[in-house]
Amino acid sequence: MESFKESGSIEYTSDILIGLEYTNNNANDRDMEARKNPRRITLTILKNRYGALGKVNYDFFTTHHTFIEK
């Protein structure tokens, strides 16, 4: 959410904000995670004006550009 604070009015005008990040989000693990196949990705709904917030975990298979929900 902090990334959207000074990006024009994205934070205020958008109805939904979604972020993707590595599930293991440590600085040291980020490089190792980027080389994995599949990569563990967390989709986070940061803002939802008309519904619930939450997180969904996925495995991202880079060879096929495919997300599979865990």
N, CA, C and O atoms as a Tripos MOL2 file, in Angstrom:
@<TRIPOS>MOLECULE
protein
  280   279    70     0     0
PROTEIN
NO_CHARGES

@<TRIPOS>ATOM
      1 N           0.8300   -1.1880    0.0000 N.3       1 MET1
      2 CA          0.0000    0.0000    0.0000 C.3       1 MET1
      3 C           0.8710    1.2460    0.0000 C.2       1 MET1
      4 O           0.5210    2.2540   -0.6140 O.2       1 MET1
      5 N           2.0000    1.1780    0.6850 N.am      2 GLU2
      6 CA          2.8750    2.3440    0.7770 C.3       2 GLU2
      7 C           3.4070    2.7540   -0.5920 C.2       2 GLU2
      8 O           3.6630    3.9350   -0.8260 O.2       2 GLU2
      9 N           3.5760    1.7970   -1.4950 N.am      3 SER3
     10 CA          4.0870    2.1040   -2.8380 C.3       3 SER3
     11 C           3.1220    2.9770   -3.6250 C.2       3 SER3
     12 O           3.5420    3.7000   -4.5280 O.2       3 SER3
     13 N           1.8490    2.9210   -3.3010 N.am      4 PHE4
     14 CA          0.8420    3.6770   -4.0300 C.3       4 PHE4
     15 C           0.5720    5.0580   -3.4420 C.2       4 PHE4
     16 O          -0.1870    5.8300   -4.0270 O.2       4 PHE4
     17 N           1.1700    5.3860   -2.3080 N.am      5 LYS5
     18 CA          0.8720    6.6360   -1.6050 C.3       5 LYS5
     19 C           1.1300    7.8810   -2.4550 C.2       5 LYS5
     20 O           0.3070    8.7960   -2.4620 O.2       5 LYS5
     21 N           2.2470    7.9310   -3.1670 N.am      6 GLU6
     22 CA          2.5820    9.1280   -3.9270 C.3       6 GLU6
     23 C           2.6440    8.8530   -5.4240 C.2       6 GLU6
     24 O           3.4880    9.4080   -6.1280 O.2       6 GLU6
     25 N           1.7570    8.0020   -5.9060 N.am      7 SER7
     26 CA          1.7480    7.6460   -7.3260 C.3       7 SER7
     27 C           0.5290    8.2620   -8.0080 C.2       7 SER7
     28 O          -0.2870    7.5540   -8.5980 O.2       7 SER7
     29 N           0.4170    9.5600   -7.9220 N.am      8 GLY8
     30 CA         -0.7680   10.2120   -8.4600 C.3       8 GLY8
     31 C          -1.9200    9.9600   -7.5280 C.2       8 GLY8
     32 O          -1.8100   10.1510   -6.3170 O.2       8 GLY8
     33 N          -3.0020    9.5390   -8.0810 N.am      9 SER9
     34 CA         -4.1630    9.2650   -7.2310 C.3       9 SER9
     35 C          -4.5960    7.8070   -7.3460 C.2       9 SER9
     36 O          -5.7740    7.5000   -7.1650 O.2       9 SER9
     37 N          -3.6640    6.9050   -7.6450 N.am     10 ILE10
     38 CA         -3.9940    5.4930   -7.7910 C.3      10 ILE10
     39 C          -4.6500    4.9530   -6.5300 C.2      10 ILE10
     40 O          -5.6570    4.2480   -6.6050 O.2      10 ILE10
     41 N          -4.0930    5.2750   -5.3880 N.am     11 GLU11
     42 CA         -4.6250    4.7570   -4.1350 C.3      11 GLU11
     43 C          -6.0640    5.2110   -3.9010 C.2      11 GLU11
     44 O          -6.8750    4.4530   -3.3690 O.2      11 GLU11
     45 N          -6.3770    6.4230   -4.2900 N.am     12 TYR12
     46 CA         -7.6940    6.9910   -3.9860 C.3      12 TYR12
     47 C          -8.7380    6.6830   -5.0470 C.2      12 TYR12
     48 O          -9.9160    6.5420   -4.7190 O.2      12 TYR12
     49 N          -8.3400    6.5760   -6.3110 N.am     13 THR13
     50 CA         -9.3220    6.3850   -7.3700 C.3      13 THR13
     51 C          -9.5790    4.9270   -7.7230 C.2      13 THR13
     52 O         -10.6040    4.6120   -8.3280 O.2      13 THR13
     53 N          -8.6750    4.0400   -7.3580 N.am     14 SER14
     54 CA         -8.8630    2.6360   -7.7190 C.3      14 SER14
     55 C          -9.8360    1.9580   -6.7550 C.2      14 SER14
     56 O          -9.9210    2.3090   -5.5780 O.2      14 SER14
     57 N         -10.5570    0.9870   -7.2840 N.am     15 ASP15
     58 CA        -11.4630    0.2020   -6.4600 C.3      15 ASP15
     59 C         -10.7610   -1.0080   -5.8590 C.2      15 ASP15
     60 O         -11.0710   -1.4330   -4.7460 O.2      15 ASP15
     61 N          -9.8090   -1.5570   -6.6130 N.am     16 ILE16
     62 CA         -9.0980   -2.7490   -6.1660 C.3      16 ILE16
     63 C          -7.6030   -2.5650   -6.4050 C.2      16 ILE16
     64 O          -7.1950   -2.1180   -7.4770 O.2      16 ILE16
     65 N          -6.7880   -2.9070   -5.4110 N.am     17 LEU17
     66 CA         -5.3320   -2.9380   -5.5490 C.3      17 LEU17
     67 C          -4.8640   -4.3490   -5.2230 C.2      17 LEU17
     68 O          -5.2080   -4.9010   -4.1780 O.2      17 LEU17
     69 N          -4.0750   -4.9290   -6.1260 N.am     18 ILE18
     70 CA         -3.5820   -6.2870   -5.9620 C.3      18 ILE18
     71 C          -2.0660   -6.2660   -6.0650 C.2      18 ILE18
     72 O          -1.5100   -5.6180   -6.9510 O.2      18 ILE18
     73 N          -1.3980   -6.9720   -5.1650 N.am     19 GLY19
     74 CA          0.0580   -7.0620   -5.1940 C.3      19 GLY19
     75 C           0.5090   -8.5100   -5.3020 C.2      19 GLY19
     76 O          -0.1340   -9.4160   -4.7700 O.2      19 GLY19
     77 N           1.6260   -8.7160   -5.9990 N.am     20 LEU20
     78 CA          2.2470  -10.0330   -6.0890 C.3      20 LEU20
     79 C           3.6290   -9.9500   -5.4580 C.2      20 LEU20
     80 O           4.3760   -9.0040   -5.7110 O.2      20 LEU20
     81 N           3.9670  -10.9310   -4.6440 N.am     21 GLU21
     82 CA          5.2960  -10.9550   -4.0390 C.3      21 GLU21
     83 C           5.6930  -12.4000   -3.7950 C.2      21 GLU21
     84 O           4.8470  -13.2910   -3.7160 O.2      21 GLU21
     85 N           7.0060  -12.6160   -3.6760 N.am     22 TYR22
     86 CA          7.4860  -13.9400   -3.3200 C.3      22 TYR22
     87 C           6.9910  -14.2730   -1.9220 C.2      22 TYR22
     88 O           6.9700  -13.4080   -1.0470 O.2      22 TYR22
     89 N           6.5960  -15.5140   -1.7070 N.am     23 THR23
     90 CA          6.1200  -15.9300   -0.3930 C.3      23 THR23
     91 C           7.2280  -15.8010    0.6390 C.2      23 THR23
     92 O           6.9830  -15.3330    1.7510 O.2      23 THR23
     93 N           8.4460  -16.2090    0.2890 N.am     24 ASN24
     94 CA          9.6060  -15.9980    1.1550 C.3      24 ASN24
     95 C          10.1900  -14.6540    0.7680 C.2      24 ASN24
     96 O          10.9290  -14.5660   -0.2120 O.2      24 ASN24
     97 N           9.8800  -13.6170    1.5040 N.am     25 ASN25
     98 CA         10.2160  -12.2570    1.0840 C.3      25 ASN25
     99 C          11.4340  -11.6960    1.8130 C.2      25 ASN25
    100 O          11.5160  -10.4840    2.0110 O.2      25 ASN25
    101 N          12.3750  -12.5350    2.2150 N.am     26 ASN26
    102 CA         13.6180  -12.0510    2.8190 C.3      26 ASN26
    103 C          14.5630  -11.5900    1.7280 C.2      26 ASN26
    104 O          14.5670  -12.1610    0.6380 O.2      26 ASN26
    105 N          15.3480  -10.5880    1.9930 N.am     27 ALA27
    106 CA         16.2730  -10.0550    0.9920 C.3      27 ALA27
    107 C          17.2400  -11.1220    0.5020 C.2      27 ALA27
    108 O          17.5480  -11.1680   -0.6890 O.2      27 ALA27
    109 N          17.7260  -11.9800    1.3910 N.am     28 ASN28
    110 CA         18.6720  -13.0260    0.9930 C.3      28 ASN28
    111 C          17.9910  -14.1230    0.1870 C.2      28 ASN28
    112 O          18.5970  -14.6890   -0.7230 O.2      28 ASN28
    113 N          16.7440  -14.4280    0.5100 N.am     29 ASP29
    114 CA         16.0190  -15.4980   -0.1700 C.3      29 ASP29
    115 C          15.4490  -15.0720   -1.5140 C.2      29 ASP29
    116 O          15.1000  -15.9270   -2.3280 O.2      29 ASP29
    117 N          15.3470  -13.7740   -1.7650 N.am     30 ARG30
    118 CA         14.7260  -13.2750   -2.9880 C.3      30 ARG30
    119 C          15.4520  -13.7650   -4.2440 C.2      30 ARG30
    120 O          14.8080  -14.1870   -5.2040 O.2      30 ARG30
    121 N          16.7750  -13.7110   -4.2420 N.am     31 ASP31
    122 CA         17.5420  -14.1790   -5.3980 C.3      31 ASP31
    123 C          17.3940  -15.6820   -5.5840 C.2      31 ASP31
    124 O          17.2610  -16.1690   -6.7070 O.2      31 ASP31
    125 N          17.4180  -16.4070   -4.4810 N.am     32 MET32
    126 CA         17.2560  -17.8470   -4.5630 C.3      32 MET32
    127 C          15.8510  -18.2020   -5.0420 C.2      32 MET32
    128 O          15.6780  -19.1160   -5.8490 O.2      32 MET32
    129 N          14.8540  -17.4820   -4.5470 N.am     33 GLU33
    130 CA         13.4650  -17.7310   -4.9290 C.3      33 GLU33
    131 C          13.2490  -17.4310   -6.4120 C.2      33 GLU33
    132 O          12.4650  -18.1140   -7.0700 O.2      33 GLU33
    133 N          13.9280  -16.4280   -6.9380 N.am     34 ALA34
    134 CA         13.7810  -16.0570   -8.3500 C.3      34 ALA34
    135 C          14.3220  -17.1320   -9.2830 C.2      34 ALA34
    136 O          13.9270  -17.1870  -10.4470 O.2      34 ALA34
    137 N          15.2080  -17.9790   -8.8030 N.am     35 ARG35
    138 CA         15.7730  -19.0460   -9.6270 C.3      35 ARG35
    139 C          14.9800  -20.3470   -9.5480 C.2      35 ARG35
    140 O          15.2260  -21.2690  -10.3250 O.2      35 ARG35
    141 N          14.0430  -20.4270   -8.6290 N.am     36 LYS36
    142 CA         13.2850  -21.6670   -8.4440 C.3      36 LYS36
    143 C          12.2460  -21.8610   -9.5490 C.2      36 LYS36
    144 O          11.7920  -20.9070  -10.1810 O.2      36 LYS36
    145 N          11.8930  -23.1120   -9.7570 N.am     37 ASN37
    146 CA         10.7720  -23.4480  -10.6310 C.3      37 ASN37
    147 C          10.0790  -24.6510  -10.0160 C.2      37 ASN37
    148 O          10.6480  -25.7410  -10.0870 O.2      37 ASN37
    149 N           8.9280  -24.5480   -9.4320 N.am     38 PRO38
    150 CA          8.0540  -23.3770   -9.4210 C.3      38 PRO38
    151 C           8.4500  -22.3810   -8.3350 C.2      38 PRO38
    152 O           9.0880  -22.7320   -7.3420 O.2      38 PRO38
    153 N           8.0570  -21.1450   -8.5530 N.am     39 ARG39
    154 CA          8.2640  -20.0890   -7.5620 C.3      39 ARG39
    155 C           7.0140  -19.9810   -6.7000 C.2      39 ARG39
    156 O           5.8970  -20.1120   -7.2010 O.2      39 ARG39
    157 N           7.1990  -19.7460   -5.4200 N.am     40 ARG40
    158 CA          6.0560  -19.5440   -4.5210 C.3      40 ARG40
    159 C           5.7040  -18.0620   -4.5230 C.2      40 ARG40
    160 O           6.5220  -17.2220   -4.1480 O.2      40 ARG40
    161 N           4.4910  -17.7490   -4.9430 N.am     41 ILE41
    162 CA          4.0240  -16.3780   -5.0880 C.3      41 ILE41
    163 C           2.7860  -16.1790   -4.2170 C.2      41 ILE41
    164 O           1.9290  -17.0590   -4.1370 O.2      41 ILE41
    165 N           2.7000  -15.0360   -3.5750 N.am     42 THR42
    166 CA          1.5090  -14.6750   -2.8050 C.3      42 THR42
    167 C           0.8280  -13.4870   -3.4750 C.2      42 THR42
    168 O           1.4410  -12.4380   -3.6690 O.2      42 THR42
    169 N          -0.4310  -13.6590   -3.8220 N.am     43 LEU43
    170 CA         -1.2570  -12.5750   -4.3440 C.3      43 LEU43
    171 C          -1.9900  -11.9730   -3.1480 C.2      43 LEU43
    172 O          -2.6860  -12.6810   -2.4210 O.2      43 LEU43
    173 N          -1.8330  -10.6780   -2.9490 N.am     44 THR44
    174 CA         -2.4590  -10.0010   -1.8160 C.3      44 THR44
    175 C          -3.4100   -8.9360   -2.3290 C.2      44 THR44
    176 O          -3.0190   -8.0700   -3.1120 O.2      44 THR44
    177 N          -4.6570   -8.9980   -1.8870 N.am     45 ILE45
    178 CA         -5.6220   -7.9520   -2.2120 C.3      45 ILE45
    179 C          -5.4480   -6.8750   -1.1540 C.2      45 ILE45
    180 O          -5.8630   -7.0380   -0.0070 O.2      45 ILE45
    181 N          -4.8250   -5.7690   -1.5580 N.am     46 LEU46
    182 CA         -4.4780   -4.6910   -0.6350 C.3      46 LEU46
    183 C          -5.6590   -3.7700   -0.3490 C.2      46 LEU46
    184 O          -5.7980   -3.2350    0.7510 O.2      46 LEU46
    185 N          -6.5040   -3.5960   -1.3600 N.am     47 LYS47
    186 CA         -7.6700   -2.7210   -1.2090 C.3      47 LYS47
    187 C          -8.7830   -3.2950   -2.0560 C.2      47 LYS47
    188 O          -8.5650   -3.6530   -3.2130 O.2      47 LYS47
    189 N          -9.9600   -3.3840   -1.4970 N.am     48 ASN48
    190 CA        -11.1390   -3.8250   -2.2320 C.3      48 ASN48
    191 C         -12.3210   -3.0260   -1.7130 C.2      48 ASN48
    192 O         -12.8720   -3.3210   -0.6520 O.2      48 ASN48
    193 N         -12.6930   -2.0350   -2.4550 N.am     49 ARG49
    194 CA        -13.7390   -1.1280   -2.0120 C.3      49 ARG49
    195 C         -15.0760   -1.8360   -1.8170 C.2      49 ARG49
    196 O         -15.8900   -1.4060   -1.0000 O.2      49 ARG49
    197 N         -15.3090   -2.9210   -2.5630 N.am     50 TYR50
    198 CA        -16.6230   -3.5730   -2.5370 C.3      50 TYR50
    199 C         -16.5880   -5.0040   -2.0040 C.2      50 TYR50
    200 O         -17.5650   -5.7360   -2.1580 O.2      50 TYR50
    201 N         -15.4900   -5.4150   -1.3830 N.am     51 GLY51
    202 CA        -15.4240   -6.7900   -0.9060 C.3      51 GLY51
    203 C         -14.3280   -7.0000    0.1100 C.2      51 GLY51
    204 O         -13.8420   -6.0650    0.7460 O.2      51 GLY51
    205 N         -13.9590   -8.2510    0.2410 N.am     52 ALA52
    206 CA        -13.0120   -8.6660    1.2810 C.3      52 ALA52
    207 C         -11.5630   -8.5010    0.8300 C.2      52 ALA52
    208 O         -11.2620   -8.4650   -0.3640 O.2      52 ALA52
    209 N         -10.6830   -8.4010    1.8100 N.am     53 LEU53
    210 CA         -9.2430   -8.4060    1.5950 C.3      53 LEU53
    211 C          -8.7430   -9.8170    1.8710 C.2      53 LEU53
    212 O          -9.4200  -10.6040    2.5320 O.2      53 LEU53
    213 N          -7.5650  -10.1310    1.3650 N.am     54 GLY54
    214 CA         -7.0270  -11.4500    1.6570 C.3      54 GLY54
    215 C          -5.7930  -11.7720    0.8650 C.2      54 GLY54
    216 O          -5.2600  -10.9420    0.1290 O.2      54 GLY54
    217 N          -5.3450  -13.0130    1.0350 N.am     55 LYS55
    218 CA         -4.1430  -13.5020    0.3660 C.3      55 LYS55
    219 C          -4.4380  -14.8550   -0.2560 C.2      55 LYS55
    220 O          -5.2250  -15.6380    0.2750 O.2      55 LYS55
    221 N          -3.7930  -15.1230   -1.3930 N.am     56 VAL56
    222 CA         -3.8950  -16.4090   -2.0660 C.3      56 VAL56
    223 C          -2.4830  -16.8200   -2.4520 C.2      56 VAL56
    224 O          -1.7360  -16.0250   -3.0220 O.2      56 VAL56
    225 N          -2.1170  -18.0490   -2.1450 N.am     57 ASN57
    226 CA         -0.7850  -18.5550   -2.4710 C.3      57 ASN57
    227 C          -0.8300  -19.3520   -3.7660 C.2      57 ASN57
    228 O          -1.7540  -20.1280   -4.0110 O.2      57 ASN57
    229 N           0.1990  -19.1390   -4.5920 N.am     58 TYR58
    230 CA          0.3050  -19.8120   -5.8790 C.3      58 TYR58
    231 C           1.6950  -20.3760   -6.0550 C.2      58 TYR58
    232 O           2.6530  -19.9110   -5.4380 O.2      58 TYR58
    233 N           1.7960  -21.3870   -6.9070 N.am     59 ASP59
    234 CA          3.0680  -21.8180   -7.4620 C.3      59 ASP59
    235 C           3.1040  -21.2840   -8.8840 C.2      59 ASP59
    236 O           2.1580  -21.4850   -9.6460 O.2      59 ASP59
    237 N           4.1890  -20.6020   -9.2500 N.am     60 PHE60
    238 CA          4.3390  -20.0520  -10.5920 C.3      60 PHE60
    239 C           5.3750  -20.8780  -11.3330 C.2      60 PHE60
    240 O           6.5430  -20.9260  -10.9460 O.2      60 PHE60
    241 N           4.9350  -21.5280  -12.4050 N.am     61 PHE61
    242 CA          5.8140  -22.3410  -13.2290 C.3      61 PHE61
    243 C           6.3190  -21.4730  -14.3750 C.2      61 PHE61
    244 O           5.5730  -21.1470  -15.2980 O.2      61 PHE61
    245 N           7.5990  -21.1030  -14.3050 N.am     62 THR62
    246 CA          8.1550  -20.1540  -15.2780 C.3      62 THR62
    247 C           8.2230  -20.7260  -16.6810 C.2      62 THR62
    248 O           8.0880  -19.9860  -17.6550 O.2      62 THR62
    249 N           8.4280  -22.0160  -16.8030 N.am     63 THR63
    250 CA          8.5550  -22.6050  -18.1400 C.3      63 THR63
    251 C           7.2540  -22.5510  -18.9220 C.2      63 THR63
    252 O           7.2700  -22.5020  -20.1520 O.2      63 THR63
    253 N           6.1290  -22.5590  -18.2220 N.am     64 HIS64
    254 CA          4.8240  -22.5300  -18.8880 C.3      64 HIS64
    255 C           4.0270  -21.2520  -18.6050 C.2      64 HIS64
    256 O           2.8970  -21.1090  -19.0720 O.2      64 HIS64
    257 N           4.6160  -20.3240  -17.8410 N.am     65 HIS65
    258 CA          3.9330  -19.0770  -17.4550 C.3      65 HIS65
    259 C           2.5480  -19.3780  -16.8740 C.2      65 HIS65
    260 O           1.5380  -18.8130  -17.2950 O.2      65 HIS65
    261 N           2.5350  -20.2850  -15.8960 N.am     66 THR66
    262 CA          1.2840  -20.7680  -15.3330 C.3      66 THR66
    263 C           1.2890  -20.6160  -13.8240 C.2      66 THR66
    264 O           2.2840  -20.9200  -13.1660 O.2      66 THR66
    265 N           0.1660  -20.1420  -13.2720 N.am     67 PHE67
    266 CA         -0.0470  -20.0680  -11.8300 C.3      67 PHE67
    267 C          -0.9780  -21.1920  -11.4220 C.2      67 PHE67
    268 O          -2.0150  -21.3990  -12.0510 O.2      67 PHE67
    269 N          -0.6190  -21.9240  -10.3700 N.am     68 ILE68
    270 CA         -1.4800  -22.9630   -9.8210 C.3      68 ILE68
    271 C          -1.6930  -22.6500   -8.3560 C.2      68 ILE68
    272 O          -0.7380  -22.4950   -7.5950 O.2      68 ILE68
    273 N          -2.9650  -22.5590   -7.9660 N.am     69 GLU69
    274 CA         -3.2950  -22.1980   -6.5770 C.3      69 GLU69
    275 C          -2.9170  -23.3200   -5.6290 C.2      69 GLU69
    276 O          -3.1140  -24.5010   -5.9150 O.2      69 GLU69
    277 N          -2.3620  -22.9130   -4.4770 N.am     70 LYS70
    278 CA         -1.9810  -23.8820   -3.4390 C.3      70 LYS70
    279 C          -3.0330  -23.9480   -2.3880 C.2      70 LYS70
    280 O          -2.9000  -24.7060   -1.4270 O.2      70 LYS70
@<TRIPOS>BOND
     1     1     2 1
     2     2     3 1
     3     3     4 2
     4     3     5 am
     5     5     6 1
     6     6     7 1
     7     7     8 2
     8     7     9 am
     9     9    10 1
    10    10    11 1
    11    11    12 2
    12    11    13 am
    13    13    14 1
    14    14    15 1
    15    15    16 2
    16    15    17 am
    17    17    18 1
    18    18    19 1
    19    19    20 2
    20    19    21 am
    21    21    22 1
    22    22    23 1
    23    23    24 2
    24    23    25 am
    25    25    26 1
    26    26    27 1
    27    27    28 2
    28    27    29 am
    29    29    30 1
    30    30    31 1
    31    31    32 2
    32    31    33 am
    33    33    34 1
    34    34    35 1
    35    35    36 2
    36    35    37 am
    37    37    38 1
    38    38    39 1
    39    39    40 2
    40    39    41 am
    41    41    42 1
    42    42    43 1
    43    43    44 2
    44    43    45 am
    45    45    46 1
    46    46    47 1
    47    47    48 2
    48    47    49 am
    49    49    50 1
    50    50    51 1
    51    51    52 2
    52    51    53 am
    53    53    54 1
    54    54    55 1
    55    55    56 2
    56    55    57 am
    57    57    58 1
    58    58    59 1
    59    59    60 2
    60    59    61 am
    61    61    62 1
    62    62    63 1
    63    63    64 2
    64    63    65 am
    65    65    66 1
    66    66    67 1
    67    67    68 2
    68    67    69 am
    69    69    70 1
    70    70    71 1
    71    71    72 2
    72    71    73 am
    73    73    74 1
    74    74    75 1
    75    75    76 2
    76    75    77 am
    77    77    78 1
    78    78    79 1
    79    79    80 2
    80    79    81 am
    81    81    82 1
    82    82    83 1
    83    83    84 2
    84    83    85 am
    85    85    86 1
    86    86    87 1
    87    87    88 2
    88    87    89 am
    89    89    90 1
    90    90    91 1
    91    91    92 2
    92    91    93 am
    93    93    94 1
    94    94    95 1
    95    95    96 2
    96    95    97 am
    97    97    98 1
    98    98    99 1
    99    99   100 2
   100    99   101 am
   101   101   102 1
   102   102   103 1
   103   103   104 2
   104   103   105 am
   105   105   106 1
   106   106   107 1
   107   107   108 2
   108   107   109 am
   109   109   110 1
   110   110   111 1
   111   111   112 2
   112   111   113 am
   113   113   114 1
   114   114   115 1
   115   115   116 2
   116   115   117 am
   117   117   118 1
   118   118   119 1
   119   119   120 2
   120   119   121 am
   121   121   122 1
   122   122   123 1
   123   123   124 2
   124   123   125 am
   125   125   126 1
   126   126   127 1
   127   127   128 2
   128   127   129 am
   129   129   130 1
   130   130   131 1
   131   131   132 2
   132   131   133 am
   133   133   134 1
   134   134   135 1
   135   135   136 2
   136   135   137 am
   137   137   138 1
   138   138   139 1
   139   139   140 2
   140   139   141 am
   141   141   142 1
   142   142   143 1
   143   143   144 2
   144   143   145 am
   145   145   146 1
   146   146   147 1
   147   147   148 2
   148   147   149 am
   149   149   150 1
   150   150   151 1
   151   151   152 2
   152   151   153 am
   153   153   154 1
   154   154   155 1
   155   155   156 2
   156   155   157 am
   157   157   158 1
   158   158   159 1
   159   159   160 2
   160   159   161 am
   161   161   162 1
   162   162   163 1
   163   163   164 2
   164   163   165 am
   165   165   166 1
   166   166   167 1
   167   167   168 2
   168   167   169 am
   169   169   170 1
   170   170   171 1
   171   171   172 2
   172   171   173 am
   173   173   174 1
   174   174   175 1
   175   175   176 2
   176   175   177 am
   177   177   178 1
   178   178   179 1
   179   179   180 2
   180   179   181 am
   181   181   182 1
   182   182   183 1
   183   183   184 2
   184   183   185 am
   185   185   186 1
   186   186   187 1
   187   187   188 2
   188   187   189 am
   189   189   190 1
   190   190   191 1
   191   191   192 2
   192   191   193 am
   193   193   194 1
   194   194   195 1
   195   195   196 2
   196   195   197 am
   197   197   198 1
   198   198   199 1
   199   199   200 2
   200   199   201 am
   201   201   202 1
   202   202   203 1
   203   203   204 2
   204   203   205 am
   205   205   206 1
   206   206   207 1
   207   207   208 2
   208   207   209 am
   209   209   210 1
   210   210   211 1
   211   211   212 2
   212   211   213 am
   213   213   214 1
   214   214   215 1
   215   215   216 2
   216   215   217 am
   217   217   218 1
   218   218   219 1
   219   219   220 2
   220   219   221 am
   221   221   222 1
   222   222   223 1
   223   223   224 2
   224   223   225 am
   225   225   226 1
   226   226   227 1
   227   227   228 2
   228   227   229 am
   229   229   230 1
   230   230   231 1
   231   231   232 2
   232   231   233 am
   233   233   234 1
   234   234   235 1
   235   235   236 2
   236   235   237 am
   237   237   238 1
   238   238   239 1
   239   239   240 2
   240   239   241 am
   241   241   242 1
   242   242   243 1
   243   243   244 2
   244   243   245 am
   245   245   246 1
   246   246   247 1
   247   247   248 2
   248   247   249 am
   249   249   250 1
   250   250   251 1
   251   251   252 2
   252   251   253 am
   253   253   254 1
   254   254   255 1
   255   255   256 2
   256   255   257 am
   257   257   258 1
   258   258   259 1
   259   259   260 2
   260   259   261 am
   261   261   262 1
   262   262   263 1
   263   263   264 2
   264   263   265 am
   265   265   266 1
   266   266   267 1
   267   267   268 2
   268   267   269 am
   269   269   270 1
   270   270   271 1
   271   271   272 2
   272   271   273 am
   273   273   274 1
   274   274   275 1
   275   275   276 2
   276   275   277 am
   277   277   278 1
   278   278   279 1
   279   279   280 2
@<TRIPOS>SUBSTRUCTURE
     1 MET1         2 RESIDUE 1 A MET
     2 GLU2         6 RESIDUE 1 A GLU
     3 SER3        10 RESIDUE 1 A SER
     4 PHE4        14 RESIDUE 1 A PHE
     5 LYS5        18 RESIDUE 1 A LYS
     6 GLU6        22 RESIDUE 1 A GLU
     7 SER7        26 RESIDUE 1 A SER
     8 GLY8        30 RESIDUE 1 A GLY
     9 SER9        34 RESIDUE 1 A SER
    10 ILE10       38 RESIDUE 1 A ILE
    11 GLU11       42 RESIDUE 1 A GLU
    12 TYR12       46 RESIDUE 1 A TYR
    13 THR13       50 RESIDUE 1 A THR
    14 SER14       54 RESIDUE 1 A SER
    15 ASP15       58 RESIDUE 1 A ASP
    16 ILE16       62 RESIDUE 1 A ILE
    17 LEU17       66 RESIDUE 1 A LEU
    18 ILE18       70 RESIDUE 1 A ILE
    19 GLY19       74 RESIDUE 1 A GLY
    20 LEU20       78 RESIDUE 1 A LEU
    21 GLU21       82 RESIDUE 1 A GLU
    22 TYR22       86 RESIDUE 1 A TYR
    23 THR23       90 RESIDUE 1 A THR
    24 ASN24       94 RESIDUE 1 A ASN
    25 ASN25       98 RESIDUE 1 A ASN
    26 ASN26      102 RESIDUE 1 A ASN
    27 ALA27      106 RESIDUE 1 A ALA
    28 ASN28      110 RESIDUE 1 A ASN
    29 ASP29      114 RESIDUE 1 A ASP
    30 ARG30      118 RESIDUE 1 A ARG
    31 ASP31      122 RESIDUE 1 A ASP
    32 MET32      126 RESIDUE 1 A MET
    33 GLU33      130 RESIDUE 1 A GLU
    34 ALA34      134 RESIDUE 1 A ALA
    35 ARG35      138 RESIDUE 1 A ARG
    36 LYS36      142 RESIDUE 1 A LYS
    37 ASN37      146 RESIDUE 1 A ASN
    38 PRO38      150 RESIDUE 1 A PRO
    39 ARG39      154 RESIDUE 1 A ARG
    40 ARG40      158 RESIDUE 1 A ARG
    41 ILE41      162 RESIDUE 1 A ILE
    42 THR42      166 RESIDUE 1 A THR
    43 LEU43      170 RESIDUE 1 A LEU
    44 THR44      174 RESIDUE 1 A THR
    45 ILE45      178 RESIDUE 1 A ILE
    46 LEU46      182 RESIDUE 1 A LEU
    47 LYS47      186 RESIDUE 1 A LYS
    48 ASN48      190 RESIDUE 1 A ASN
    49 ARG49      194 RESIDUE 1 A ARG
    50 TYR50      198 RESIDUE 1 A TYR
    51 GLY51      202 RESIDUE 1 A GLY
    52 ALA52      206 RESIDUE 1 A ALA
    53 LEU53      210 RESIDUE 1 A LEU
    54 GLY54      214 RESIDUE 1 A GLY
    55 LYS55      218 RESIDUE 1 A LYS
    56 VAL56      222 RESIDUE 1 A VAL
    57 ASN57      226 RESIDUE 1 A ASN
    58 TYR58      230 RESIDUE 1 A TYR
    59 ASP59      234 RESIDUE 1 A ASP
    60 PHE60      238 RESIDUE 1 A PHE
    61 PHE61      242 RESIDUE 1 A PHE
    62 THR62      246 RESIDUE 1 A THR
    63 THR63      250 RESIDUE 1 A THR
    64 HIS64      254 RESIDUE 1 A HIS
    65 HIS65      258 RESIDUE 1 A HIS
    66 THR66      262 RESIDUE 1 A THR
    67 PHE67      266 RESIDUE 1 A PHE
    68 ILE68      270 RESIDUE 1 A ILE
    69 GLU69      274 RESIDUE 1 A GLU
    70 LYS70      278 RESIDUE 1 A LYS
